[in-house]
Amino acid sequence: MLTREPDGTISGITDMNYAPYKAQFIEQGFTGVRADARGRGLGKWLKAAMLLHVREIHPHLETVITGNAASNGPMLAINKRMGFKEHRAGNEYQITLEKLREASRRPTGS
């Protein structure tokens, strides 16, 4: 689902993933709003509109799963306001390809 500005520019987007083999679950994926369109509630509107749409198509769903970076305060606020609760915390790490190459050339234990 996406929003467009009057000139046609995409200002926000959200997606969900459904897999029939996990029939009671749906995953809320990416939600993003362009920096110049923030502050108008588009993120909340997109997530809510998508959830309402999905509920019409898949009324049997019981659980919506989403992820959120702890550093993304605005999206944490949206998710909290919508009623999402932390179920399981996790960590992700990033490394550049060059740093990975350097690390793989070093002897073990360095």
Phi and psi restraints in degrees (value plus and minus 20) as a CYANA .aco file:
   2 LEU   PHI    -164.6  -124.6
   2 LEU   PSI     143.2   183.2
   3 THR   PHI    -137.7   -97.7
   3 THR   PSI     129.5   169.5
   4 ARG   PHI    -146.5  -106.5
   4 ARG   PSI     127.0   167.0
   5 GLU   PHI     -99.2   -59.2
   5 GLU   PSI     146.6   186.6
   6 PRO   PHI     -74.7   -34.7
   6 PRO   PSI     -48.0    -8.0
   7 ASP   PHI    -105.8   -65.8
   7 ASP   PSI     -18.0    22.0
   8 GLY   PHI      76.4   116.4
   8 GLY   PSI     -30.4     9.6
   9 THR   PHI     -83.9   -43.9
   9 THR   PSI     114.1   154.1
  10 ILE   PHI     -91.9   -51.9
  10 ILE   PSI     106.4   146.4
  11 SER   PHI    -128.4   -88.4
  11 SER   PSI     -40.6    -0.6
  12 GLY   PHI    -179.1  -139.1
  12 GLY   PSI     138.0   178.0
  13 ILE   PHI    -173.6  -133.6
  13 ILE   PSI     128.7   168.7
  14 THR   PHI    -167.1  -127.1
  14 THR   PSI     135.2   175.2
  15 ASP   PHI    -162.5  -122.5
  15 ASP   PSI     139.7   179.7
  16 MET   PHI    -155.9  -115.9
  16 MET   PSI     131.8   171.8
  17 ASN   PHI    -142.4  -102.4
  17 ASN   PSI     107.8   147.8
  18 TYR   PHI    -142.3  -102.3
  18 TYR   PSI     113.9   153.9
  19 ALA   PHI    -144.4  -104.4
  19 ALA   PSI      98.9   138.9
  20 PRO   PHI     -76.1   -36.1
  20 PRO   PSI     -47.0    -7.0
  21 TYR   PHI     -92.9   -52.9
  21 TYR   PSI     -32.1     7.9
  22 LYS   PHI    -139.8   -99.8
  22 LYS   PSI      42.3    82.3
  23 ALA   PHI     -78.1   -38.1
  23 ALA   PSI     -48.5    -8.5
  24 GLN   PHI    -109.3   -69.3
  24 GLN   PSI     -25.6    14.4
  25 PHE   PHI    -134.6   -94.6
  25 PHE   PSI     131.6   171.6
  26 ILE   PHI    -160.3  -120.3
  26 ILE   PSI     126.1   166.1
  27 GLU   PHI    -126.6   -86.6
  27 GLU   PSI     104.1   144.1
  28 GLN   PHI    -101.4   -61.4
  28 GLN   PSI      99.2   139.2
  29 GLY   PHI    -114.6   -74.6
  29 GLY   PSI    -152.3  -112.3
  30 PHE   PHI     -88.2   -48.2
  30 PHE   PSI     117.8   157.8
  31 THR   PHI    -153.5  -113.5
  31 THR   PSI     107.4   147.4
  32 GLY   PHI    -168.2  -128.2
  32 GLY   PSI     126.8   166.8
  33 VAL   PHI    -148.7  -108.7
  33 VAL   PSI     112.5   152.5
  34 ARG   PHI     -75.3   -35.3
  34 ARG   PSI     124.3   164.3
  35 ALA   PHI     -75.2   -35.2
  35 ALA   PSI     -59.3   -19.3
  36 ASP   PHI     -98.3   -58.3
  36 ASP   PSI     -21.5    18.5
  37 ALA   PHI    -135.2   -95.2
  37 ALA   PSI     -14.9    25.1
  38 ARG   PHI     -96.6   -56.6
  38 ARG   PSI     141.1   181.1
  39 GLY   PHI      70.7   110.7
  39 GLY   PSI     -16.4    23.6
  40 ARG   PHI    -131.9   -91.9
  40 ARG   PSI     -15.8    24.2
  41 GLY   PHI      63.5   103.5
  41 GLY   PSI      -5.4    34.6
  42 LEU   PHI     -83.7   -43.7
  42 LEU   PSI     -58.6   -18.6
  43 GLY   PHI     -81.3   -41.3
  43 GLY   PSI     -66.3   -26.3
  44 LYS   PHI     -83.1   -43.1
  44 LYS   PSI     -64.4   -24.4
  45 TRP   PHI     -82.5   -42.5
  45 TRP   PSI     -65.6   -25.6
  46 LEU   PHI     -79.6   -39.6
  46 LEU   PSI     -68.7   -28.7
  47 LYS   PHI     -83.4   -43.4
  47 LYS   PSI     -64.0   -24.0
  48 ALA   PHI     -85.8   -45.8
  48 ALA   PSI     -65.2   -25.2
  49 ALA   PHI     -82.8   -42.8
  49 ALA   PSI     -60.7   -20.7
  50 MET   PHI     -84.2   -44.2
  50 MET   PSI     -63.9   -23.9
  51 LEU   PHI     -83.2   -43.2
  51 LEU   PSI     -60.2   -20.2
  52 LEU   PHI     -83.8   -43.8
  52 LEU   PSI     -62.9   -22.9
  53 HIS   PHI     -80.9   -40.9
  53 HIS   PSI     -66.9   -26.9
  54 VAL   PHI     -84.6   -44.6
  54 VAL   PSI     -58.3   -18.3
  55 ARG   PHI     -82.0   -42.0
  55 ARG   PSI     -55.2   -15.2
  56 GLU   PHI     -87.0   -47.0
  56 GLU   PSI     -60.3   -20.3
  57 ILE   PHI     -97.7   -57.7
  57 ILE   PSI     -58.7   -18.7
  58 HIS   PHI    -146.9  -106.9
  58 HIS   PSI      52.3    92.3
  59 PRO   PHI     -85.2   -45.2
  59 PRO   PSI     -34.0     6.0
  60 HIS   PHI    -100.4   -60.4
  60 HIS   PSI     -29.9    10.1
  61 LEU   PHI     -81.7   -41.7
  61 LEU   PSI     120.9   160.9
  62 GLU   PHI    -133.9   -93.9
  62 GLU   PSI     -48.1    -8.1
  63 THR   PHI    -158.5  -118.5
  63 THR   PSI     115.7   155.7
  64 VAL   PHI    -128.8   -88.8
  64 VAL   PSI     107.2   147.2
  65 ILE   PHI    -128.1   -88.1
  65 ILE   PSI     114.9   154.9
  66 THR   PHI    -163.5  -123.5
  66 THR   PSI     142.1   182.1
  67 GLY   PHI    -142.8  -102.8
  67 GLY   PSI     139.1   179.1
  68 ASN   PHI    -177.5  -137.5
  68 ASN   PSI     111.0   151.0
  69 ALA   PHI     -90.9   -50.9
  69 ALA   PSI     116.2   156.2
  70 ALA   PHI     -82.2   -42.2
  70 ALA   PSI     -41.4    -1.4
  71 SER   PHI    -104.6   -64.6
  71 SER   PSI     -25.6    14.4
  72 ASN   PHI    -118.6   -78.6
  72 ASN   PSI      58.6    98.6
  73 GLY   PHI     -74.8   -34.8
  73 GLY   PSI     -67.3   -27.3
  74 PRO   PHI     -79.1   -39.1
  74 PRO   PSI     -62.2   -22.2
  75 MET   PHI     -93.4   -53.4
  75 MET   PSI     -54.4   -14.4
  76 LEU   PHI     -78.9   -38.9
  76 LEU   PSI     -62.4   -22.4
  77 ALA   PHI     -83.9   -43.9
  77 ALA   PSI     -62.3   -22.3
  78 ILE   PHI     -81.6   -41.6
  78 ILE   PSI     -68.9   -28.9
  79 ASN   PHI     -82.6   -42.6
  79 ASN   PSI     -60.3   -20.3
  80 LYS   PHI     -84.2   -44.2
  80 LYS   PSI     -64.5   -24.5
  81 ARG   PHI     -83.1   -43.1
  81 ARG   PSI     -52.6   -12.6
  82 MET   PHI    -100.4   -60.4
  82 MET   PSI     -30.0    10.0
  83 GLY   PHI      83.1   123.1
  83 GLY   PSI     -15.2    24.8
  84 PHE   PHI     -87.2   -47.2
  84 PHE   PSI     123.3   163.3
  85 LYS   PHI    -147.5  -107.5
  85 LYS   PSI     126.8   166.8
  86 GLU   PHI     -86.1   -46.1
  86 GLU   PSI     108.7   148.7
  87 HIS   PHI    -129.3   -89.3
  87 HIS   PSI     -63.6   -23.6
  88 ARG   PHI    -169.1  -129.1
  88 ARG   PSI     107.3   147.3
  89 ALA   PHI    -112.2   -72.2
  89 ALA   PSI     129.9   169.9
  90 GLY   PHI    -167.4  -127.4
  90 GLY   PSI     151.4   191.4
  91 ASN   PHI    -147.2  -107.2
  91 ASN   PSI     125.2   165.2
  92 GLU   PHI    -148.0  -108.0
  92 GLU   PSI     127.9   167.9
  93 TYR   PHI    -145.7  -105.7
  93 TYR   PSI     132.2   172.2
  94 GLN   PHI    -145.2  -105.2
  94 GLN   PSI     126.7   166.7
  95 ILE   PHI    -171.3  -131.3
  95 ILE   PSI     123.6   163.6
  96 THR   PHI     -95.2   -55.2
  96 THR   PSI     137.3   177.3
  97 LEU   PHI     -81.8   -41.8
  97 LEU   PSI     -58.3   -18.3
  98 GLU   PHI     -83.9   -43.9
  98 GLU   PSI     -64.8   -24.8
  99 LYS   PHI     -83.6   -43.6
  99 LYS   PSI     -56.0   -16.0
 100 LEU   PHI     -85.1   -45.1
 100 LEU   PSI     -61.3   -21.3
 101 ARG   PHI     -81.9   -41.9
 101 ARG   PSI     -64.7   -24.7
 102 GLU   PHI     -80.2   -40.2
 102 GLU   PSI     -66.0   -26.0
 103 ALA   PHI     -84.7   -44.7
 103 ALA   PSI     -55.2   -15.2
 104 SER   PHI     -95.0   -55.0
 104 SER   PSI     -37.5     2.5
 105 ARG   PHI    -105.7   -65.7
 105 ARG   PSI     -38.9     1.1
 106 ARG   PHI     -95.4   -55.4
 106 ARG   PSI     124.5   164.5
 107 PRO   PHI     -82.3   -42.3
 107 PRO   PSI     130.3   170.3
 108 THR   PHI     -79.1   -39.1
 108 THR   PSI     119.6   159.6
 109 GLY   PHI      71.4   111.4
 109 GLY   PSI     -21.8    18.2
